[in-house]
Amino acid sequence: MFEKTFNFESSPEQTNMTKWSRLISPVRLGFEYRTYDEPEEIRTAFQRDYDRIIFSSPFRRLQNKTQVFPLPGSIFVHNRLTHSLEVASVGRSLGNLVALGLTKRGDTTDVATLSEIGTIVSTACLAHDMGNPPFGHSGEHAISNFFKKGNGKSLLDKLPEGQQSDFTSFDGNANAFRLLTHTFNGRREGGFGLTYSTLASVVKYPFESSLAGNKHKFGFFQTEKPLFQKIAVHLGLEQKSGLPLQFSRHPFVYLVEAADDICYQIMDVEDAHKLKIISSADAESLLLAFFDQGVDGETLSIIRDNLTIVQDKNERVSYLRAMVIGKLVRECAQLFFDRIGQILQGENVPSLIKMLEGSSKSAMEEVKKISVSRIYKDPSVIQIEIAGYKILGTLLEEFTPAILDPHDPFSERLLSIVPQQYHLQSENLYDQLQTVVDFVSGMTDLYALDLYRKITGMNLPGM
């Protein structure tokens, strides 16, 4: 089916072969000089990356982190874990389709290397939200606000500007790169020990925090700045600026981003329908609009025939969602393939979703409009955001002075409940503040709520 709808035409440039051999690198962080490997018939280096993520505790903790809607009661909606698994599934399809196109076009004679694209993209998709704090985006805002307007503001005056913006523009993407690469107390060097290609594919914004702007988006903290630079240089990414540091994106970032955009936009419609925020008629109308009667006439005919059979309202929406995702995967893969020359040269290319055309473009714009006006403003969403803001703000208020003055009696008691991996001997202020953020951002929603209740006296043992 993909080969029938995917245009493989256009001849590759000779330089593409060299670029792909650098961009798809099995060199592993923390193991750069080790040569031992498992037999290829068991797992490739990139498949081991996937396994390391999916078996890790930080990944499992995503099941208790808010995606958009409050964690489920009687109705199951997406959390960060289920979202990440679905993004990985879509990312694998995107990567495999692009690999097929590049192989057909002859971008490299090393077909085995190109065949790893699906695995690399899928793994980066698994990891893309691992740095997000509890309570969705409100958690990011709560951390930034503590250092912008809360008690953390006076502390930042003692730090250089670059370090200040790491906190005032706190971003889950940069925190994911730190989580995957940082050597926490008692852990092995190199963090998860992932390949350079997988790590670079996670970094959506390959520049430091001083370039974050009003969007508060950046790719790495000052602590990981030299590390990202080393990885980027090894992979041959174009350096756009030295001070502040900025590189071009790794090409696979576009695929990870597209998979994320497809899933959260479309799956939010399905969740909103289950929660009765939007009606069945509205949900079906939003999803059917992705198919143009003229261009997709045959597909629409099949869809309508199937809808005459399926009567269950949730199943009808699920079926339409699957059809829409399949269409968007093919279109985004084609858009990537059409612009691969620009992407490999490090040119600024819009996100694949923004380049959609026709019915997909107009339908996606309508989905975004409904999401902003109705789904994200639903009282259940607003309430969890307010609660998260209050909870994380309070935890930062309590644990920051404790880490700065660890010998105070109350501080000693507070720090006794902090996991060993966050115990820090450094007296450097920036490192101390990073440790607080590491601890708080790594919490699940439920753990943060429970700890908030305990340290504020709202919930005491035996009472």
C-alpha positions as CSV (number, residue, x, y, z in Angstrom):
1,M,0.0,0.0,0.0
2,F,2.8,2.4,0.9
3,E,4.7,1.8,-2.3
4,K,1.6,2.7,-4.3
5,T,1.2,6.1,-2.6
6,F,4.8,7.0,-2.1
7,N,6.8,8.8,-4.8
8,F,10.4,7.5,-4.9
9,E,11.4,9.6,-7.8
10,S,14.3,12.1,-7.8
11,S,17.9,11.0,-7.9
12,P,20.2,11.1,-4.8
13,E,23.2,13.3,-4.5
14,Q,26.5,11.4,-4.1
15,T,27.2,13.2,-0.8
16,N,24.0,11.7,0.7
17,M,25.7,8.4,1.0
18,T,28.4,9.9,3.2
19,K,25.9,11.8,5.3
20,W,23.8,8.8,6.1
21,S,26.9,6.8,7.2
22,R,27.6,9.6,9.7
23,L,24.1,10.3,10.8
24,I,23.3,6.6,11.6
25,S,26.1,5.9,14.0
26,P,26.2,2.9,16.5
27,V,28.8,4.8,18.7
28,R,27.4,4.6,22.3
29,L,27.7,7.3,25.0
30,G,29.9,6.1,27.8
31,F,31.1,3.1,25.7
32,E,32.9,5.0,22.9
33,Y,36.1,2.9,23.2
34,R,34.5,-0.5,23.8
35,T,34.3,-2.8,20.8
36,Y,32.3,-5.7,22.2
37,D,28.8,-6.2,20.8
38,E,26.1,-8.8,20.9
39,P,25.8,-11.0,17.9
40,E,23.9,-9.1,15.2
41,E,21.3,-11.8,14.9
42,I,20.1,-11.0,18.4
43,R,20.0,-7.2,18.6
44,T,21.5,-4.4,16.8
45,A,22.9,-1.4,18.7
46,F,19.8,0.6,17.9
47,Q,17.5,-2.2,19.0
48,R,19.3,-2.3,22.3
49,D,18.6,1.4,22.7
50,Y,14.9,0.6,22.4
51,D,15.1,-2.1,25.0
52,R,17.1,0.1,27.4
53,I,14.4,2.7,27.3
54,I,11.4,0.4,27.6
55,F,12.8,-1.6,30.6
56,S,13.8,1.6,32.5
57,S,12.2,2.9,35.6
58,P,11.8,6.5,34.3
59,F,9.9,5.2,31.3
60,R,7.6,3.1,33.5
61,R,6.9,6.1,35.6
62,L,5.3,7.8,32.6
63,Q,2.2,5.8,33.3
64,N,1.5,8.1,36.3
65,K,2.2,11.3,34.5
66,T,-0.6,13.4,33.0
67,Q,-0.8,13.8,29.2
68,V,-3.8,16.1,28.9
69,F,-6.7,14.8,31.0
70,P,-6.6,13.8,34.7
71,L,-5.4,10.3,35.3
72,P,-8.3,7.9,34.8
73,G,-11.1,7.0,37.0
74,S,-13.8,4.9,35.4
75,I,-12.8,6.0,31.8
76,F,-9.2,5.3,30.6
77,V,-7.6,8.2,28.7
78,H,-4.0,8.7,27.7
79,N,-1.2,9.2,30.1
80,R,2.4,9.9,29.1
81,L,3.2,6.2,28.9
82,T,0.4,5.2,26.5
83,H,1.0,8.4,24.5
84,S,4.7,7.6,24.1
85,L,4.0,4.0,23.1
86,E,1.6,5.2,20.4
87,V,4.1,7.8,19.2
88,A,6.7,5.1,18.9
89,S,4.4,3.0,16.8
90,V,3.7,5.9,14.4
91,G,7.4,6.9,14.4
92,R,8.4,3.4,13.4
93,S,6.0,3.5,10.5
94,L,7.4,6.8,9.4
95,G,11.0,5.7,9.7
96,N,10.4,2.4,7.8
97,L,8.6,4.2,5.0
98,V,11.4,6.8,4.7
99,A,14.0,4.0,4.8
100,L,12.1,2.2,2.0
101,G,12.1,5.4,-0.1
102,L,15.8,6.0,0.4
103,T,16.7,2.4,-0.4
104,K,14.6,2.5,-3.6
105,R,16.3,5.8,-4.6
106,G,19.7,4.4,-3.9
107,D,20.9,7.0,-1.3
108,T,23.4,4.4,0.0
109,T,24.5,0.9,-0.8
110,D,24.3,0.0,2.9
111,V,20.7,-1.1,3.0
112,A,21.2,-2.6,6.5
113,T,22.1,0.9,7.8
114,L,19.0,2.5,6.3
115,S,16.8,-0.3,7.7
116,E,17.6,0.9,11.2
117,I,15.8,4.2,10.7
118,G,12.5,2.9,11.9
119,T,14.1,1.6,15.1
120,I,16.0,4.8,15.8
121,V,12.9,7.0,15.3
122,S,10.8,4.6,17.4
123,T,13.2,4.7,20.3
124,A,13.5,8.5,20.2
125,C,9.7,8.6,20.3
126,L,9.7,6.4,23.4
127,A,12.1,8.8,25.1
128,H,10.8,12.1,23.9
129,D,8.6,12.8,27.0
130,M,10.8,11.2,29.6
131,G,12.0,14.6,30.9
132,N,8.5,16.0,31.3
133,P,7.6,16.8,34.9
134,P,4.3,15.8,36.6
135,F,1.0,17.4,35.6
136,G,1.7,18.0,31.9
137,H,2.8,21.4,30.6
138,S,1.6,23.1,33.8
139,G,4.5,21.3,35.5
140,E,7.0,22.9,33.2
141,H,5.4,26.3,33.8
142,A,5.4,25.8,37.6
143,I,9.2,25.1,37.6
144,S,9.9,28.1,35.3
145,N,7.6,30.3,37.5
146,F,9.4,29.4,40.7
147,F,12.6,30.8,39.2
148,K,11.0,33.7,37.4
149,K,8.7,35.1,40.1
150,G,9.0,32.8,43.2
151,N,11.7,32.4,45.8
152,G,14.1,30.9,43.2
153,K,14.4,34.3,41.5
154,S,16.8,35.8,44.1
155,L,19.0,32.7,43.8
156,L,19.4,33.1,40.0
157,D,20.9,36.5,40.4
158,K,24.1,34.8,41.5
159,L,24.3,32.8,38.2
160,P,25.5,33.7,34.7
161,E,22.8,34.5,32.2
162,G,23.1,31.2,30.4
163,Q,22.5,29.2,33.5
164,Q,19.7,31.4,34.6
165,S,17.7,30.7,31.4
166,D,18.0,27.0,32.0
167,F,15.6,27.4,34.9
168,T,13.4,30.3,33.8
169,S,12.7,28.6,30.5
170,F,12.7,25.1,31.9
171,D,11.8,22.6,29.1
172,G,11.0,18.9,29.2
173,N,12.9,18.3,26.0
174,A,16.2,19.5,27.4
175,N,15.4,17.6,30.6
176,A,14.9,14.4,28.6
177,F,18.4,14.8,27.1
178,R,19.8,15.3,30.6
179,L,17.9,12.3,32.0
180,L,19.2,10.0,29.2
181,T,22.9,11.2,29.4
182,H,23.6,12.5,33.0
183,T,25.6,10.4,35.4
184,F,23.5,10.5,38.5
185,N,25.0,9.6,41.9
186,G,25.8,5.9,42.1
187,R,25.1,5.3,38.4
188,R,27.3,4.4,35.5
189,E,28.9,7.0,33.3
190,G,26.9,7.8,30.1
191,G,23.5,7.7,31.6
192,F,21.4,5.1,29.6
193,G,24.4,4.5,27.3
194,L,22.4,5.1,24.2
195,T,23.8,5.6,20.7
196,Y,24.7,9.1,19.5
197,S,22.0,8.8,16.7
198,T,19.2,8.0,19.1
199,L,20.2,10.8,21.5
200,A,20.4,13.4,18.7
201,S,17.0,12.3,17.4
202,V,15.4,13.1,20.8
203,V,16.7,16.8,20.7
204,K,13.9,18.7,19.0
205,Y,15.5,22.1,19.6
206,P,19.3,21.8,19.1
207,F,20.2,25.0,20.8
208,E,20.8,26.3,24.3
209,S,18.3,28.1,26.6
210,S,19.4,31.6,25.8
211,L,17.7,31.1,22.4
212,A,14.5,29.7,23.8
213,G,12.6,33.0,23.4
214,N,8.9,33.3,24.5
215,K,8.2,29.6,23.6
216,H,10.5,28.4,26.3
217,K,11.8,25.7,24.0
218,F,15.5,24.5,23.9
219,G,17.4,21.3,23.7
220,F,20.1,21.0,26.4
221,F,21.1,22.6,29.7
222,Q,24.5,24.1,30.3
223,T,25.6,20.9,32.0
224,E,24.9,18.9,28.8
225,K,26.1,21.6,26.4
226,P,29.6,20.1,25.8
227,L,28.1,16.6,25.5
228,F,25.6,17.6,22.8
229,Q,28.3,19.4,20.9
230,K,30.4,16.3,20.9
231,I,27.6,14.2,19.6
232,A,26.5,16.7,17.0
233,V,30.1,17.1,15.6
234,H,30.5,13.3,15.5
235,L,27.2,13.0,13.5
236,G,28.1,15.8,11.1
237,L,25.3,18.2,12.1
238,E,25.9,21.7,10.9
239,Q,26.8,24.2,13.6
240,K,24.9,27.4,13.0
241,S,26.3,29.3,16.0
242,G,29.0,28.9,18.5
243,L,27.9,31.4,21.1
244,P,25.1,30.7,21.9
245,L,25.5,27.2,20.7
246,Q,23.1,26.1,18.0
247,F,23.2,23.2,15.5
248,S,20.9,22.0,12.7
249,R,18.5,19.2,13.6
250,H,19.3,15.6,13.1
251,P,17.0,14.6,10.2
252,F,15.2,12.0,12.3
253,V,13.9,14.7,14.6
254,Y,11.4,15.7,11.9
255,L,10.0,12.2,12.0
256,V,9.8,12.1,15.8
257,E,8.1,15.5,15.8
258,A,5.6,14.4,13.2
259,A,4.8,11.2,15.1
260,D,4.2,13.2,18.3
261,D,2.1,15.8,16.5
262,I,0.0,13.2,14.8
263,C,-0.7,11.3,18.0
264,Y,-1.5,14.0,20.4
265,Q,-3.7,16.0,18.0
266,I,-5.7,13.0,16.8
267,M,-5.7,11.0,20.1
268,D,-6.9,14.1,22.1
269,V,-10.1,14.0,19.9
270,E,-10.7,10.4,20.8
271,D,-10.1,11.0,24.5
272,A,-12.4,14.0,24.4
273,H,-15.1,11.9,22.8
274,K,-14.8,9.2,25.5
275,L,-15.1,11.9,28.2
276,K,-18.1,13.4,26.4
277,I,-16.4,16.7,26.0
278,I,-17.2,16.6,22.3
279,S,-20.1,14.6,20.8
280,S,-19.9,11.5,18.6
281,A,-21.1,13.5,15.6
282,D,-18.5,16.2,16.2
283,A,-15.7,13.7,16.6
284,E,-16.6,11.8,13.4
285,S,-17.0,15.0,11.4
286,L,-13.5,16.2,12.5
287,L,-11.9,13.0,11.5
288,L,-13.8,12.5,8.2
289,A,-12.7,15.9,7.1
290,F,-9.2,14.6,6.6
291,F,-10.4,12.8,3.5
292,D,-11.2,14.8,0.3
293,Q,-14.1,13.4,-1.8
294,G,-12.2,14.0,-5.0
295,V,-8.7,12.8,-4.0
296,D,-9.7,10.2,-1.5
297,G,-13.0,9.1,-3.0
298,E,-12.1,5.4,-3.1
299,T,-10.9,5.5,0.5
300,L,-14.0,7.4,1.6
301,S,-16.2,4.8,0.0
302,I,-14.5,2.1,2.0
303,I,-14.8,4.1,5.2
304,R,-18.5,4.7,4.8
305,D,-19.1,1.1,4.0
306,N,-17.3,0.1,7.2
307,L,-19.2,2.7,9.2
308,T,-22.5,1.1,8.2
309,I,-21.3,-2.1,9.9
310,V,-19.8,-0.6,13.0
311,Q,-22.5,0.8,15.3
312,D,-20.5,1.2,18.6
313,K,-19.8,4.9,18.9
314,N,-16.4,4.5,20.5
315,E,-15.4,1.9,17.9
316,R,-16.5,4.2,15.1
317,V,-14.2,7.0,16.3
318,S,-11.3,4.6,16.9
319,Y,-11.7,3.3,13.3
320,L,-11.7,6.8,11.9
321,R,-8.7,7.7,14.0
322,A,-6.7,4.8,12.7
323,M,-7.6,5.7,9.1
324,V,-6.5,9.4,9.7
325,I,-3.2,8.4,11.3
326,G,-2.4,6.1,8.3
327,K,-3.1,8.9,5.9
328,L,-1.0,11.4,7.8
329,V,1.9,8.9,8.1
330,R,2.1,8.5,4.3
331,E,1.8,12.3,3.7
332,C,4.4,13.2,6.3
333,A,6.8,10.6,5.0
334,Q,6.4,12.0,1.5
335,L,7.0,15.5,2.7
336,F,10.2,14.4,4.5
337,F,11.4,12.6,1.4
338,D,10.6,15.5,-0.9
339,R,12.7,17.8,1.3
340,I,15.5,15.5,2.3
341,G,18.1,17.5,0.4
342,Q,17.3,20.6,2.3
343,I,17.2,18.7,5.6
344,L,20.5,17.0,5.0
345,Q,22.1,20.4,4.3
346,G,20.8,21.7,7.7
347,E,18.4,24.2,6.2
348,N,15.5,25.5,8.3
349,V,12.5,23.4,7.2
350,P,9.1,23.7,8.9
351,S,7.6,20.8,10.8
352,L,6.1,18.2,8.5
353,I,2.6,18.8,10.0
354,K,2.8,22.5,9.1
355,M,3.6,21.5,5.5
356,L,0.4,19.4,5.0
357,E,-1.8,20.4,2.1
358,G,-5.4,20.1,1.0
359,S,-8.0,18.4,3.2
360,S,-5.3,17.2,5.7
361,K,-4.2,20.8,6.3
362,S,-7.6,22.2,6.8
363,A,-8.8,19.3,8.9
364,M,-5.8,19.5,11.2
365,E,-6.3,23.3,11.6
366,E,-9.9,22.6,12.7
367,V,-8.7,19.9,15.1
368,K,-6.3,22.4,16.7
369,K,-9.0,25.0,16.9
370,I,-11.4,22.7,18.7
371,S,-8.7,21.5,20.9
372,V,-7.8,25.0,22.1
373,S,-11.3,26.3,22.4
374,R,-13.0,23.2,23.9
375,I,-10.8,20.3,24.8
376,Y,-7.9,22.1,26.6
377,K,-10.3,24.5,28.4
378,D,-12.5,21.7,29.8
379,P,-12.7,22.2,33.6
380,S,-11.1,18.8,34.3
381,V,-8.0,19.9,32.3
382,I,-7.8,23.3,34.0
383,Q,-8.2,21.9,37.5
384,I,-5.4,19.4,37.1
385,E,-3.2,22.2,35.7
386,I,-4.0,24.5,38.7
387,A,-3.3,21.7,41.2
388,G,0.0,20.7,39.5
389,Y,1.1,24.3,39.6
390,K,0.4,24.6,43.3
391,I,1.9,21.2,44.2
392,L,5.2,21.5,42.3
393,G,5.6,25.1,43.4
394,T,5.3,24.0,47.0
395,L,7.8,21.2,46.6
396,L,10.3,23.5,45.1
397,E,9.8,26.0,47.9
398,E,10.6,23.3,50.5
399,F,13.4,21.3,48.9
400,T,15.4,24.1,47.4
401,P,16.5,25.6,50.8
402,A,17.0,22.1,52.1
403,I,19.6,21.3,49.5
404,L,21.2,24.7,49.9
405,D,21.5,24.2,53.6
406,P,21.7,20.4,54.1
407,H,22.9,20.6,57.7
408,D,19.9,22.4,59.0
409,P,17.8,20.0,61.2
410,F,14.7,20.3,59.2
411,S,16.7,20.1,55.9
412,E,18.2,16.9,57.1
413,R,14.8,15.4,57.6
414,L,13.6,16.5,54.2
415,L,16.6,15.3,52.4
416,S,16.4,11.9,54.1
417,I,13.4,11.1,51.8
418,V,15.3,12.1,48.6
419,P,16.5,9.1,46.6
420,Q,20.2,8.4,46.7
421,Q,20.7,9.2,43.0
422,Y,19.9,12.9,43.7
423,H,22.3,13.2,46.7
424,L,24.9,15.8,45.7
425,Q,28.2,16.8,47.3
426,S,28.8,19.8,45.2
427,E,28.5,23.3,46.7
428,N,28.1,24.9,43.3
429,L,24.7,26.7,43.2
430,Y,23.8,25.8,39.7
431,D,24.4,22.1,40.4
432,Q,22.4,22.3,43.6
433,L,19.4,23.9,41.8
434,Q,19.7,21.3,39.0
435,T,19.5,18.5,41.6
436,V,16.2,20.0,43.0
437,V,14.8,20.2,39.5
438,D,16.0,16.6,38.7
439,F,14.2,15.3,41.8
440,V,10.9,17.2,41.3
441,S,10.6,16.7,37.6
442,G,11.2,13.0,37.9
443,M,8.2,12.5,40.2
444,T,4.9,11.0,39.0
445,D,1.7,12.9,39.6
446,L,0.7,10.6,42.4
447,Y,4.0,10.7,44.2
448,A,4.2,14.5,44.0
449,L,0.7,14.8,45.4
450,D,1.4,12.3,48.2
451,L,4.7,14.1,49.1
452,Y,2.9,17.5,49.0
453,R,0.3,16.3,51.4
454,K,2.8,14.8,53.8
455,I,5.3,17.8,54.0
456,T,2.4,20.3,54.4
457,G,0.8,18.2,57.1
458,M,-2.3,17.5,55.2
459,N,-1.8,13.7,55.4
460,L,0.0,12.2,58.4
461,P,0.8,8.5,59.1
462,G,-1.9,6.8,61.2
463,M,-4.3,9.7,60.9
